[in-house]
Amino acid sequence: MNMFYTGLGIARSLGEHGVPVIGLSAERGIYGSFTRYAKTRICPDSRRQPEELLTDLIDLGKSLGYRAVLFPTRDHDCMFIDRYRSELAPWFSFVLPEAEVLDVCIDKWKTYQWAERSGVDTPQCWLLDGDADLSAMLNDIKYPCVLKPVAAHQWRTGENWSLVGARKAIPISTPHELLTEYSAVSRADKRALVQELVSGGDDCLAVTACYLDSNSNWVAGFNIKKLLQSPEGFGTGCIVQAAEYPELCETTARLLRNMRFTGIAEVEYKWDVTKGTYRLIEINPRPWDQHRLGKSCGVDLAYLAYCEHAGQPLPALQPRVSADKWVAEDVFLMEALWRSYKRKGNVGSLFHMAKGRRTYAVWSAADPLPLVVWFGLSFVPALANMARLFWSKLVNSFYPKSEVVHSENQATLGDRRG
């Protein structure tokens, strides 16, 4: 479902093993739709047109003649499948945990409660459900903190994304700031989570990625660490690297087994520099952007999930230590150009950070067309827009704004006279 980073990566993981793949896409022209490893099917979007998508998937399921394996790639996809489990079940096997477990992963307050119950260190959280809750808790909350949606997809539904200022999380320093920000985001959803801010930069973020079978047994997993996020602080990983955190694998296995989790999980932690420990941030109950990095670790989670759901023997595992990196080259290039334009930060440090053996989000030598499409449809227009901004800045540096306005007025006056 959806052919962005995650969907494109799943298509490549399965396609390399000869598995026929259908990529469902609600938008034409998306780079992943041009992969050689999948046949693209334009369909309604799970967020905006769930009922239309349900009809489309049932029609697809009937036409296939067998029960296909369905991979969600976004929280909205997960909620869509959960809503229509009974209608879709005759035609699809879902790479998704059961409804009660999915709810624990999606609802950050329930995640926090399960982490405490399982003895997993986690930042303290406070649940808000209106102004009265905030007033009662205002002086008990620890600052600095972070204001988040209880479920990430809630802030991205309908008009909510603009109401929250297109922010997935909001750093808070003072009680007054919390009052102001909550007043704004509560227009999108009164339920919100306040979470203690874990000290440390983006390079303190670590992930355990894993697959648990239908009996909640740990099958395989690997670790990564984030080197660069965009935007900084609360963005998406742009450069991540394979790493070894065996203690996090043990912690994650205990937590997920207690929850009776099944399927693919991405569990994020952050090293607290003041406490000297890793603390749980969130659980993603689905494939995520950087899952292809597992191939360099000998752990292909998408193929593992496919084999179990398709009733095939699980492949022999060959886990190995890796220091490979995953790079979102589209975000990386735009970040480098933007830093150059703003003269902000050391652009050379970005390229140094990306050195080494790499897996790219879009580029693949065996599957080059997605990057060509991205370059033509996205990068070139963005570059042209940045060039216009640079030219405007250059003109304004030579000609003060008042002089430019005066010249424009003179030209207009001349036109009128003519």
ChimeraX attribute file (.defattr): number of C-alpha atoms within 10 A of each C-alpha:
attribute: neighborCount
match mode: 1-to-1
recipient: residues
	/A:1	23
	/A:2	26
	/A:3	24
	/A:4	17
	/A:5	20
	/A:6	24
	/A:7	25
	/A:8	25
	/A:9	26
	/A:10	29
	/A:11	25
	/A:12	23
	/A:13	21
	/A:14	20
	/A:15	17
	/A:16	13
	/A:17	10
	/A:18	10
	/A:19	15
	/A:20	12
	/A:21	18
	/A:22	16
	/A:23	23
	/A:24	20
	/A:25	21
	/A:26	18
	/A:27	13
	/A:28	11
	/A:29	14
	/A:30	17
	/A:31	22
	/A:32	28
	/A:33	28
	/A:34	22
	/A:35	24
	/A:36	17
	/A:37	26
	/A:38	23
	/A:39	14
	/A:40	19
	/A:41	16
	/A:42	14
	/A:43	20
	/A:44	20
	/A:45	21
	/A:46	22
	/A:47	18
	/A:48	13
	/A:49	13
	/A:50	19
	/A:51	15
	/A:52	13
	/A:53	18
	/A:54	20
	/A:55	14
	/A:56	14
	/A:57	19
	/A:58	16
	/A:59	12
	/A:60	14
	/A:61	18
	/A:62	12
	/A:63	10
	/A:64	10
	/A:65	9
	/A:66	11
	/A:67	16
	/A:68	20
	/A:69	17
	/A:70	18
	/A:71	26
	/A:72	22
	/A:73	21
	/A:74	22
	/A:75	19
	/A:76	20
	/A:77	20
	/A:78	23
	/A:79	20
	/A:80	20
	/A:81	24
	/A:82	19
	/A:83	13
	/A:84	13
	/A:85	16
	/A:86	10
	/A:87	14
	/A:88	20
	/A:89	15
	/A:90	14
	/A:91	22
	/A:92	19
	/A:93	17
	/A:94	22
	/A:95	23
	/A:96	23
	/A:97	24
	/A:98	16
	/A:99	14
	/A:100	12
	/A:101	18
	/A:102	21
	/A:103	17
	/A:104	20
	/A:105	25
	/A:106	21
	/A:107	17
	/A:108	24
	/A:109	21
	/A:110	15
	/A:111	23
	/A:112	24
	/A:113	14
	/A:114	18
	/A:115	24
	/A:116	15
	/A:117	11
	/A:118	16
	/A:119	11
	/A:120	18
	/A:121	16
	/A:122	22
	/A:123	20
	/A:124	15
	/A:125	20
	/A:126	19
	/A:127	18
	/A:128	22
	/A:129	13
	/A:130	15
	/A:131	14
	/A:132	10
	/A:133	13
	/A:134	20
	/A:135	13
	/A:136	11
	/A:137	14
	/A:138	16
	/A:139	10
	/A:140	10
	/A:141	19
	/A:142	20
	/A:143	16
	/A:144	16
	/A:145	23
	/A:146	20
	/A:147	23
	/A:148	22
	/A:149	27
	/A:150	22
	/A:151	19
	/A:152	16
	/A:153	18
	/A:154	17
	/A:155	25
	/A:156	20
	/A:157	14
	/A:158	12
	/A:159	11
	/A:160	18
	/A:161	17
	/A:162	14
	/A:163	17
	/A:164	22
	/A:165	12
	/A:166	11
	/A:167	15
	/A:168	16
	/A:169	18
	/A:170	20
	/A:171	20
	/A:172	22
	/A:173	14
	/A:174	14
	/A:175	18
	/A:176	11
	/A:177	12
	/A:178	23
	/A:179	15
	/A:180	11
	/A:181	16
	/A:182	25
	/A:183	14
	/A:184	15
	/A:185	24
	/A:186	19
	/A:187	12
	/A:188	22
	/A:189	18
	/A:190	17
	/A:191	18
	/A:192	24
	/A:193	21
	/A:194	27
	/A:195	26
	/A:196	20
	/A:197	19
	/A:198	24
	/A:199	15
	/A:200	14
	/A:201	17
	/A:202	20
	/A:203	15
	/A:204	17
	/A:205	24
	/A:206	28
	/A:207	27
	/A:208	26
	/A:209	27
	/A:210	27
	/A:211	27
	/A:212	24
	/A:213	18
	/A:214	16
	/A:215	11
	/A:216	18
	/A:217	16
	/A:218	21
	/A:219	17
	/A:220	20
	/A:221	24
	/A:222	31
	/A:223	25
	/A:224	26
	/A:225	24
	/A:226	23
	/A:227	20
	/A:228	24
	/A:229	20
	/A:230	15
	/A:231	12
	/A:232	11
	/A:233	15
	/A:234	15
	/A:235	14
	/A:236	15
	/A:237	22
	/A:238	23
	/A:239	25
	/A:240	28
	/A:241	25
	/A:242	22
	/A:243	20
	/A:244	16
	/A:245	15
	/A:246	13
	/A:247	10
	/A:248	21
	/A:249	21
	/A:250	12
	/A:251	16
	/A:252	27
	/A:253	21
	/A:254	17
	/A:255	20
	/A:256	24
	/A:257	16
	/A:258	14
	/A:259	19
	/A:260	17
	/A:261	28
	/A:262	25
	/A:263	28
	/A:264	27
	/A:265	27
	/A:266	24
	/A:267	22
	/A:268	22
	/A:269	24
	/A:270	25
	/A:271	20
	/A:272	18
	/A:273	13
	/A:274	9
	/A:275	10
	/A:276	8
	/A:277	13
	/A:278	22
	/A:279	21
	/A:280	25
	/A:281	21
	/A:282	20
	/A:283	23
	/A:284	17
	/A:285	27
	/A:286	25
	/A:287	27
	/A:288	20
	/A:289	22
	/A:290	25
	/A:291	27
	/A:292	25
	/A:293	30
	/A:294	24
	/A:295	20
	/A:296	20
	/A:297	21
	/A:298	18
	/A:299	26
	/A:300	25
	/A:301	27
	/A:302	25
	/A:303	22
	/A:304	26
	/A:305	24
	/A:306	22
	/A:307	15
	/A:308	17
	/A:309	20
	/A:310	13
	/A:311	8
	/A:312	10
	/A:313	9
	/A:314	13
	/A:315	12
	/A:316	9
	/A:317	13
	/A:318	10
	/A:319	16
	/A:320	12
	/A:321	13
	/A:322	20
	/A:323	16
	/A:324	22
	/A:325	25
	/A:326	25
	/A:327	23
	/A:328	20
	/A:329	18
	/A:330	18
	/A:331	19
	/A:332	19
	/A:333	14
	/A:334	15
	/A:335	17
	/A:336	19
	/A:337	15
	/A:338	14
	/A:339	15
	/A:340	13
	/A:341	14
	/A:342	10
	/A:343	10
	/A:344	10
	/A:345	11
	/A:346	11
	/A:347	15
	/A:348	9
	/A:349	10
	/A:350	18
	/A:351	12
	/A:352	9
	/A:353	14
	/A:354	21
	/A:355	10
	/A:356	11
	/A:357	12
	/A:358	17
	/A:359	21
	/A:360	19
	/A:361	26
	/A:362	25
	/A:363	18
	/A:364	14
	/A:365	7
	/A:366	11
	/A:367	14
	/A:368	14
	/A:369	19
	/A:370	20
	/A:371	23
	/A:372	15
	/A:373	18
	/A:374	19
	/A:375	16
	/A:376	11
	/A:377	14
	/A:378	15
	/A:379	18
	/A:380	12
	/A:381	12
	/A:382	13
	/A:383	14
	/A:384	11
	/A:385	12
	/A:386	16
	/A:387	13
	/A:388	12
	/A:389	13
	/A:390	14
	/A:391	12
	/A:392	11
	/A:393	13
	/A:394	11
	/A:395	13
	/A:396	14
	/A:397	10
	/A:398	10
	/A:399	12
	/A:400	10
	/A:401	12
	/A:402	10
	/A:403	12
	/A:404	14
	/A:405	12
	/A:406	11
	/A:407	12
	/A:408	12
	/A:409	12
	/A:410	12
	/A:411	12
	/A:412	12
	/A:413	11
	/A:414	10
	/A:415	9
	/A:416	8
	/A:417	7
	/A:418	6
